[in-house]
Structure formats: C-alpha cells, structure tokens
Amino acid sequence: MQLDFTKMHGLGNDFAIIDLITQTATLKPEAIARMADRHTGIGFDQLLVVEPPTIPDADFRYRIFNADGSEAEQCGNGARCFARFVRDRGLTVKSVITLETNTGRVECRLRENGQVEVDMGEPVFDPSALPCVATEQCVLDGDSARVQIDNESFDLALVSMGNPHAVLICEDIFAAPVTELGPRIQQLSAFPQGVNVGFCQVIDRGFLRLRVYERGAGETRACGSGACAAVAAAQRRGLVDERVKVSLPGGKLRLSWQGPGSRIRMLGPAAAVFEGRIEL
C-alpha cells in the first residue's frame, strides 16, 4: 500500500502528516516506527494523522503518534502544522479551525503572516492528571514532586497540558544533562504513563530557555506543549509575567497565560518541507 504524506516542521520539531480523509489506511505501531526511522524511512519526531471528526463542532480529528509508534495526547507544534496542512491542501477554507484530540478540542487560528496561534487549553496541576503517584523515589507536595535518582534529589513541577509534563528549573540548560537525566525521570515508576521532561532556565520575567526530552521521541528541537507547561510552572512560582517568549533549540514561541482559570495561547510558525509517497 502506498500513502501520500507531507513533511513539515514547527521550529525544527518535525512531522510527517498523512491525510486519511482522502486516503484510506490502517496504521500499526510497527509501521509508524519504520516510517519514523531517519535512515530507512521518512524520519520524524511525530506522525500526525488527519481524520474526520467524531464529535460535534470539530472540523477534523487530530491524532499524534510518537516515533516509537505509541499514540500521544497533545502536540502544540504539531497542531500548528496540522492547521496549516489542512488549509493548504484545501480540506478547509476556514482561518479558525477546531481540532478534536484524545483529550478535548484545540482551536487554531491562522494568521496572515504565516504564524499560527493555538489555544492550548488550561493547564492542570493535579498530579493525578499526569498521572504521577507517590513512590519510594517520589515524594509529592501539591503540584510538585521531589524525585530521588541515585544519590541526588530533583524538584519537578507537574503540569498536564492534556499530556504529562515534569518541569525542572535549572540554572543553565546548555549544561543540563538532558539526554542522561530525561530518560531516567521518564522511567520512574512514579510516572506509569511516562512523562515529557522539560529543562527550563528563567532569563527574566518575559523570557525562558527550554529543552524537552519527549516520550517516545527523545530530545526534540521544540515542544509546544512543553513550552506551555514551562510557562505555567514558572508563572505559578512567581518567576514570569503573563506574556513570555520561550527560546527552544529550534527557535522561539510566544505564549500568554493570565493565570488559573484561563487558557494558554501559543503563537509560532509552521513550515512545509516536502511531499512524497511511502510504501507501507
């Protein structure tokens, strides 16, 4: 079976997008993992799948699969690329597009300058929403967790953006052991469904630097939901204001959050790279 796909990226967080409205296929995890291989496949952080909606008032169903074939709940950079894709492919003429995800609706607004604004929803700070559970290695305290790895303790801010995030505030993200510590935190039994681990450096009240080690993908060039989680965690601790620029390895995002009871909005680019056809 052959499938048409489009390769896109948001700040270097790269995706293959497959339209299953005009095409028909059953995508199994092992096939997705083969497609994700950067040597023998397309190569991507996540696969995004366009499907007809199953709920009222949504324009499309938005599904996200990690490079290992597992399904994810949310991806902010992917949402921007998804919205640009369905508009560019003529699947919609709308400039405000509502997406159905596994955890609710996401609204995307296409701007004339090529940027896409995404309503990422309200952050949730209840550890059970991730979930995160208390263990011998993990002590919970409100929306925080102190985890023990080897002989060191690390304080994590816990945030759900529809997908689970643990944010570690650090002094220098360039020196942070992202690729060593990230997977160690992910593997803790305290996170039975895994977790995205963000390493966040506060530069000033309007500027953060961030690196994210993602579930099923490893460290990526950018993570939109991770940026939202970092801003929410930092603002909740009184470190940043309502409008924050977040610098990731792939580029910058602009976020705004007015605090508890409000929704986070994220603004950033989405770029098409190439189109192709792959044999499953």
N, C-alpha and C positions, 0 to 999 in steps of 0.2 A: 504494500500500500504506500502511495506517495502522498505527502501533505505539503501544501504551500505554507511558508512561515515568513515572518518578518523579524529581523534582528533590530532591537532598539536599546537605548540606554538612557538612564537618568543619572547624571553626574558619574558615569562610569560603572554604576550598578547595572549590569547588562541582562537583557531578557530576550528570549525567543517568544513570539506571540503567534498563536495558532487560532484561526477563526473556525469555530465549529458551528457556525450558523450557516455558512455557505458550503462547508465541508462536513463530512461525517467520519468519525474515528473513535476508537476506544483506546485511551492512552494508559498503559500499565506502568507501574513504577519502574520496572527494569528498562522499559523502552525510553522513559524520560531520562533515566540515568545515562543511557547510551547517548542520547541526544546532547546531554549536558557536557559530555567529555570534550575538553578543549583540544585534544589531539586527534580524535577519530570521529567527533560529532560536530554539532554547531558550536558548542561552547556557550554557557550562560550561567548566571547565578540562579535565576529562576525561569521557569516556563509559565507564561500567562496564557490562559485559555478563555476565549470569548464564547459564551453560550447564551441562549435565550433566557430571559429571567423566569423565575418560578414564583415570584411574589408580585403583588400589585405595586404600581408606581415606580418600578425599577425599569431601566432601559435595557440593561444587559446583566447577565450573571458573570462575575469576575472570579476566576479560580486561579490559584497560585500554587505551583509545585516547586519545591526546592530541587537543587541539583542531584540529590540522592533519591529523588522520586517521591519523597514524602510531601503531603499537602500542608500548606501554611494557611494561616487565617487572614493575614493582612500584609500589605507591602505598599508603602506610600510612594516610593519611586516608581513602582510598577503601575500604580493607579494613574499616575500622570502619563506614562507611556501608553497604557490601555486606552485612556480617553483620547489621546492624540491619534492612536491607531484607528479606532472605530470612526472617528471623524474623517481622517484622511482616506480611509477605504470606502467612504460613502455609506457606511452602515447606519449613520445618523447625520442629521443636519443641525442638531442642537449644539449650543455652546455651553449649556449646563446639562451634565449627564449624570444620572443616578445609577450607581452600580450596586448590585446585590452581591454581598460576600457571605462567607460562612458565619460571620459574627454580626451581620446587620448591613445597613445601607451606607454607602460612601458617595458623597457628592463632589463632582469635579467640574471646575469652571475653566474653559479655555479662554485665554487672554489673546488679544490681537498681536502681542509682541512675541508669541510663541511659548510663553510661560503658561503653566497650568497650576491653578490653585485647587487644593484638595481639602475638603472638610474631613479631618481625620477622626472626628468624634471626641468624646470626653474621656480623658484618662481615668483609669480606675486604680486605686492604691491599696485595695484589699488583697492581701497575699493569696487568698483562696481563688482569686480571679485568674492567677497565672497558670496553674496553681504553684504555690510554694508552701511546703509543710515543714514543721519543726523536726529536726533530727539531732543526732549527737554532734553533727558537724555544722548545724544551722540553728541559730537562736533568733527567733522572731521578736521584733519590737515595733509595733504599729505597722508602718509601711516600709520598714527596714529589716534587713537580715544581716546578722554577723555570721560569716561562714569561716570555718577553720580548714585550711588546706596545708598539709604538712605541719609546720610549726608556726604558720603565720595566720593572722586574722584579717579579714577584709569586710568592710561595711558596704552593703549594697542597698540602693534604693530600688524598691519593687514597684513596677508600673505595668499595667496591662493597657495596650492600645488595640485590643482585640486579639493581639498576640503578646506573648510574655517577654518582658524586658527586666534585666537587672543592670542598674547603672552604678558604676564605680567612679566616684570623683577622685581624680588624680592630679598631681602637680605638673606632669609633663607627659602628654600622650605619645610623644615621639620616643620616649624612653620606656613607656609602659609595656609590660610583657604580654601583649595582646594575644599572640598566637600560642603562647605557653599557658597563660592563666585562663584565657577564654574557654578552651575546651575542658579544663579542669573544673571550672564552675558549672559548665553545662552538664557534666557527667555526675554531679552531686545528686544523691537520691532525694534531696530536698526539692528538686525540680523534676517531678515524674514525667512531665511532657516536654522537658528541655526548656531552654531559655536563650534569648538573644542577650549577649553581654556587651554593654556599652562602656567604653572608657572615655570619660568626659573631663575636659580641662576648662575651667572658667577663666576667661581672659579679663572680661569686665562685665558690667550688668547688661550689656547688649550683645555679647559675643562669646560663643563657646567653640571649642575644638572637640572633635569626636571621632573615635574609631569604634567599629562594631564588629564583633565576632558573631556571625549569624548561625542559627540552627540549620543544619543540612547544607551549608554553603561555605563555612569558614569566614575569614575576614573579607568583607566586600569593600568596594570603593566608596559606597554610600549606602545609607539605610534610612529611609524616610520615617518609618515608624520609630526607629531608634532615635532619630533626632527629636521627634515629638516627646518620647519618653525622657530623654535627657533634659529638655527644656522644662517639662513638667516637674521632674525631680529637683532640678536646680531652683526653679521658682518657688516650689513648696518649701525649700530650705532657705529662702530669702536671699538667694545669690544672684538672681537676674530679674529684669523687668518683664513687662508684658510682651514686648517685641524683641526678638532675638535673632541674630544671624548665627547660623551654625556652619562651621567650616569642617568638611569631611575630606578625605584624601582625593575624592573625585571633583570637589567643587563646593559651592555654598548654597544653602537653603535659607529662606526667610520664614520664620514662624511667629505666630501670635497666639497668645493664650491669656485670657482675662481672669484665670483662676478657677477655683472649684465651682461646678455647676455650668461651666462654659466649655465650648468645644475648641480644639486646637485646629488652626488653619495653617497650611503649609504651601509655600509658593516656590516653584522651581522649574527647570527646563525638562523637556523630553525630546529626544532626537532619534530619528530613524537612521539605521546604518546600511542595511541591505536587505534584499528579499531573495528567497531561494525555495527550493523544494527538496525534501528529505524522504528517503525510503525508510519506513518503519520495519 
